[in-house]
Amino acid sequence: MNRPWNTPPVSANQPFPSAPSAVDLKRNLEVVRSRVAQACNRAGRSENEVRLLAVSKTVDLKRIRALYELGQREFGENKAQEGHFKWAETHGLSGIRWSMIGHLQTNKAKEVAQFASEFQALDNLRVAKALERRLIAENRVLDVMVQVNTSGESSKYGLHPEDVPFFFREMKAFSTLRVTGLMTLARLSPDEQVVRTCFRHLCQLRQSVQDQLPNVKAPLDLSMGMSGDFEIAIEEGATVVRVGQAIFGERGVPDSRYWPKAGQDS
C-alpha cells in the first residue's frame, strides 16, 4: 500500500513533535486523527470503527485537560497509582473515561477497580481474582481485554496464543469482569511485515476464539497499535489504537519504566 508508515523522526533527538501548549496538542491530535481516517480509508473501513485512546502516562493534568477541551474523551494509563490520581483530579469532566493498559500487580487491584472503565492487560487468573474481590466491594463491573504475546518475545507480558481459549473459558467464573477483546504489543521492528504479522496473529486468534466459544461476545475488540505502528494495526483490523507520543510528544521517561520485562514488578 502507498502510505506513510512509522513516521520518521523530526530529528535524531526528537522522534515525535513536542506539544507543550494547547496549540501544539491541537495540531498533533488533528494529524493523528487524520492518519487514523486515512488508514481506515485504505482498509475500506469506517473511522467510526476505531477508538483513539490517548496514552497520557507522565503527562501533566494541564495538558490532559487541554486535550479534553479539544474533544478527546478516552485516556490510558500504565500505572495504577498514576491513573487513580488523574481520575480523581478529572472526576468532574463529563464523559471522560480512563483505561488501565499496563501490567497490573494484584496489590494494585483496588485502585483499578475504583477508577478504570477498562483494563486492557489481563493475562493471569490471580489478577482476575483480585479485581473480582475489589469490584464486588465497589459494586462495579469492569470491561477487560486479554493481553496476548503475539511477538513471542520473552520480555513481553501476555498469554501464549495457544492458552487464550482456555483463559476465556476460565473467565466465565468472574461475574464482575466483562471480556470485550484482545490486546497485544507488536515487535518493535523497522520491518513492516514483522509488525504486521503480530497484528494478523491477534486478528486470527480472535476468529479462532469466536469459532470455538460461541458464547463469547462477538466481535471481540482488538486493541493493537501505538504511536509508531497504529496505521498498520488499523489496516489489520484494530478497533482500539493506543497513541501517546504522537499526540503529547516524546516522553522523557524510558518505556522500560512502563513496559517492564515479564517477571519484573511494575
PyMOL commands that set and color helices and strands:
alter all, ss='L'
color gray80, all
select helices_A, chain A and resi 22-42+47-49+61-69+80-89+106-115+125-138+161-173+192-212+230-235+245-248+255-257
alter helices_A, ss='H'
color red, helices_A
select strands_A, chain A and resi 51-55+74-77+97-100+118-122+142-147+177-183+221-223+240-243
alter strands_A, ss='S'
color yellow, strands_A
deselect
rebuild
show_as cartoon
